[in-house]
Amino acid sequence: MTVTIRDAEGAGRFEAWVDGDLAGFAEYLRSDELVVYPHTIVEPAHEGQGIGGALARAALDDARARGLAVLATCPFIKGWMLRHPEYIDLAYESRSRVSD
């Protein structure tokens, strides 16, 4: 199984493709300083295969590369960040405390 993650900017989401099939996506709203991740979907046929984690990693790596704070209102992305402390510094809540 090969997972390919694409930034579908026109649709405002990262898409996970597996062997030519759309396996899931993570929606985003992006500004110059902040990216909000409101919703992540993994198709039932692809659950438990690491698709959600691949989407989260790609989305958060993109935010880091762009220098954006992350507001994860999606429970999956938020939980993934909490389980991967190397991404916590991206959290909007963490950055707003530092600038106070």
PASEBA-1860 file (N, C-alpha, C; in nm, 3 decimals):
! residues 100
1> MTVTIRDA> 0.085/-0.119/0.000/0.000/0.000/0.000/0.089/0.124/0.000 ~ 0.065/0.214/-0.093/0.137/0.340/-0.101/0.041/0.453/-0.074 ~ 0.073/0.536/0.026/-0.010/0.652/0.060/0.058/0.776/0.005 ~ -0.017/0.855/-0.069/0.032/0.981/-0.122/-0.054/1.093/-0.063 ~ 0.011/1.192/-0.004/-0.061/1.307/0.052/-0.042/1.425/-0.042 ~ -0.152/1.489/-0.077/-0.150/1.607/-0.166/-0.219/1.724/-0.096 ~ -0.164/1.842/-0.118/-0.230/1.964/-0.072/-0.321/2.011/-0.184 ~ -0.449/1.989/-0.168/-0.549/2.034/-0.265/-0.594/2.173/-0.223
9> EGAGRFEA> -0.510/2.272/-0.252/-0.535/2.408/-0.205/-0.670/2.462/-0.249 ~ -0.711/2.433/-0.370/-0.840/2.482/-0.420/-0.957/2.431/-0.337 ~ -0.942/2.312/-0.281/-1.046/2.253/-0.197/-1.024/2.283/-0.049 ~ -0.908/2.341/-0.014/-0.879/2.372/0.126/-0.862/2.247/0.210 ~ -0.788/2.150/0.155/-0.769/2.027/0.232/-0.646/1.950/0.183 ~ -0.591/1.872/0.275/-0.489/1.774/0.240/-0.564/1.644/0.211 ~ -0.525/1.579/0.102/-0.590/1.455/0.063/-0.492/1.339/0.070 ~ -0.541/1.226/0.117/-0.462/1.102/0.120/-0.516/1.011/0.010
17> WVDGDLAG> -0.426/0.968/-0.076/-0.462/0.880/-0.186/-0.390/0.748/-0.170 ~ -0.461/0.638/-0.187/-0.404/0.504/-0.179/-0.439/0.431/-0.308 ~ -0.337/0.400/-0.383/-0.356/0.325/-0.508/-0.465/0.386/-0.597 ~ -0.463/0.519/-0.610/-0.558/0.587/-0.696/-0.693/0.618/-0.636 ~ -0.716/0.577/-0.511/-0.844/0.603/-0.443/-0.825/0.708/-0.334 ~ -0.922/0.800/-0.324/-0.921/0.897/-0.215/-0.953/0.824/-0.086 ~ -0.856/0.819/0.005/-0.871/0.744/0.130/-0.913/0.833/0.246 ~ -0.890/0.963/0.235/-0.926/1.054/0.343/-0.877/1.194/0.315
25> FAEYLRSD> -0.916/1.286/0.403/-0.872/1.425/0.387/-0.878/1.498/0.521 ~ -0.799/1.604/0.530/-0.798/1.693/0.646/-0.823/1.834/0.593 ~ -0.936/1.891/0.628/-0.972/2.026/0.582/-0.894/2.131/0.659 ~ -0.871/2.244/0.593/-0.803/2.356/0.660/-0.855/2.490/0.611 ~ -0.836/2.589/0.696/-0.857/2.730/0.665/-0.726/2.798/0.698 ~ -0.665/2.862/0.601/-0.530/2.915/0.619/-0.528/3.066/0.599 ~ -0.461/3.137/0.691/-0.436/3.279/0.676/-0.284/3.301/0.677 ~ -0.242/3.426/0.684/-0.098/3.455/0.684/-0.029/3.414/0.813
33> ELVVYPHT> -0.105/3.400/0.922/-0.043/3.370/1.051/-0.095/3.242/1.118 ~ -0.207/3.191/1.069/-0.275/3.082/1.138/-0.335/2.984/1.039 ~ -0.336/2.857/1.076/-0.411/2.756/1.001/-0.502/2.684/1.100 ~ -0.628/2.669/1.060/-0.727/2.599/1.142/-0.757/2.466/1.073 ~ -0.753/2.358/1.152/-0.789/2.225/1.102/-0.921/2.186/1.168 ~ -1.035/2.206/1.097/-1.165/2.179/1.159/-1.216/2.035/1.147 ~ -1.165/1.959/1.048/-1.232/1.832/1.021/-1.137/1.737/0.947 ~ -1.136/1.612/0.989/-1.058/1.507/0.921/-1.149/1.387/0.901
41> IVEPAHEG> -1.140/1.330/0.782/-1.219/1.212/0.746/-1.126/1.106/0.690 ~ -1.143/0.984/0.735/-1.078/0.868/0.673/-1.190/0.773/0.632 ~ -1.188/0.734/0.507/-1.291/0.644/0.456/-1.287/0.512/0.534 ~ -1.403/0.455/0.567/-1.408/0.333/0.646/-1.319/0.219/0.595 ~ -1.308/0.205/0.465/-1.225/0.097/0.408/-1.076/0.117/0.437 ~ -1.038/0.239/0.479/-0.897/0.269/0.502/-0.865/0.298/0.649 ~ -0.962/0.281/0.737/-0.938/0.306/0.879/-0.838/0.204/0.933 ~ -0.758/0.248/1.030/-0.661/0.160/1.094/-0.537/0.133/1.012
49> QGIGGALA> -0.516/0.212/0.906/-0.401/0.191/0.818/-0.300/0.306/0.826 ~ -0.319/0.397/0.921/-0.226/0.508/0.936/-0.254/0.627/0.847 ~ -0.370/0.627/0.782/-0.405/0.737/0.691/-0.422/0.868/0.769 ~ -0.495/0.864/0.879/-0.516/0.984/0.959/-0.385/1.042/1.010 ~ -0.296/0.956/1.057/-0.166/1.002/1.104/-0.083/1.063/0.993 ~ -0.088/1.004/0.874/-0.015/1.060/0.760/-0.069/1.198/0.723 ~ -0.201/1.213/0.728/-0.262/1.344/0.701/-0.220/1.446/0.806 ~ -0.226/1.407/0.933/-0.190/1.498/1.041/-0.044/1.542/1.028
57> RAALDDAR> 0.044/1.448/1.005/0.187/1.480/0.993/0.211/1.576/0.875 ~ 0.152/1.547/0.759/0.170/1.633/0.642/0.115/1.773/0.667 ~ -0.003/1.781/0.728/-0.065/1.910/0.755/0.019/1.992/0.853 ~ 0.067/1.927/0.957/0.146/1.998/1.059/0.285/2.032/1.008 ~ 0.345/1.947/0.928/0.474/1.980/0.867/0.460/2.099/0.774 ~ 0.349/2.106/0.702/0.323/2.220/0.614/0.308/2.349/0.696 ~ 0.234/2.341/0.807/0.218/2.459/0.893/0.353/2.506/0.945 ~ 0.437/2.412/0.986/0.570/2.448/1.035/0.652/2.516/0.925
65> ARGLAVLA> 0.650/2.460/0.805/0.726/2.516/0.693/0.680/2.657/0.659 ~ 0.551/2.685/0.678/0.496/2.817/0.649/0.506/2.913/0.767 ~ 0.550/2.863/0.882/0.560/2.947/1.001/0.425/2.983/1.062 ~ 0.326/2.895/1.047/0.191/2.923/1.095/0.163/2.858/1.229 ~ 0.086/2.927/1.311/0.032/2.867/1.432/-0.084/2.777/1.391 ~ -0.112/2.675/1.471/-0.215/2.577/1.439/-0.326/2.582/1.544 ~ -0.448/2.599/1.497/-0.566/2.587/1.582/-0.639/2.461/1.537 ~ -0.623/2.355/1.614/-0.682/2.225/1.579/-0.816/2.210/1.649
73> TCPFIKGW> -0.923/2.244/1.579/-1.057/2.223/1.635/-1.106/2.082/1.603 ~ -1.039/2.015/1.512/-1.068/1.876/1.481/-1.015/1.789/1.595 ~ -1.099/1.709/1.657/-1.052/1.626/1.768/-0.940/1.530/1.730 ~ -0.941/1.480/1.606/-0.835/1.388/1.566/-0.700/1.458/1.559 ~ -0.695/1.572/1.491/-0.568/1.646/1.476/-0.520/1.691/1.614 ~ -0.611/1.742/1.697/-0.572/1.787/1.831/-0.515/1.671/1.912 ~ -0.581/1.557/1.911/-0.533/1.440/1.984/-0.400/1.391/1.929 ~ -0.383/1.395/1.798/-0.258/1.351/1.736/-0.144/1.442/1.781
81> MLRHPEYI> -0.170/1.571/1.786/-0.066/1.665/1.833/-0.027/1.635/1.978 ~ -0.124/1.605/2.061/-0.095/1.575/2.201/-0.014/1.447/2.217 ~ -0.032/1.352/2.127/0.045/1.227/2.131/0.182/1.240/2.065 ~ 0.206/1.352/1.997/0.333/1.377/1.929/0.385/1.513/1.974 ~ 0.449/1.516/2.091/0.488/1.644/2.151/0.582/1.729/2.066 ~ 0.644/1.670/1.965/0.730/1.750/1.878/0.651/1.852/1.795 ~ 0.517/1.842/1.799/0.432/1.936/1.726/0.359/2.035/1.817 ~ 0.370/2.019/1.946/0.296/2.104/2.040/0.334/2.252/2.026
89> DLAYESRS> 0.458/2.279/1.989/0.501/2.419/1.974/0.423/2.492/1.865 ~ 0.358/2.419/1.776/0.278/2.482/1.671/0.142/2.528/1.721 ~ 0.096/2.474/1.832/-0.039/2.502/1.882/-0.058/2.651/1.909 ~ -0.167/2.703/1.856/-0.202/2.843/1.876/-0.202/2.879/2.024 ~ -0.255/2.788/2.105/-0.263/2.813/2.250/-0.123/2.829/2.309 ~ -0.029/2.750/2.266/0.109/2.758/2.316/0.174/2.888/2.273 ~ 0.153/2.926/2.149/0.216/3.047/2.096/0.156/3.173/2.159 ~ 0.025/3.172/2.186/-0.036/3.292/2.245/0.011/3.313/2.388
97> RVSD> 0.041/3.203/2.460/0.094/3.216/2.597/0.234/3.273/2.597 ~ 0.314/3.234/2.497/0.451/3.281/2.488/0.456/3.430/2.459 ~ 0.360/3.479/2.378/0.363/3.620/2.341/0.297/3.711/2.444 ~ 0.232/3.656/2.547/0.167/3.738/2.651/0.269/3.806/2.739
END
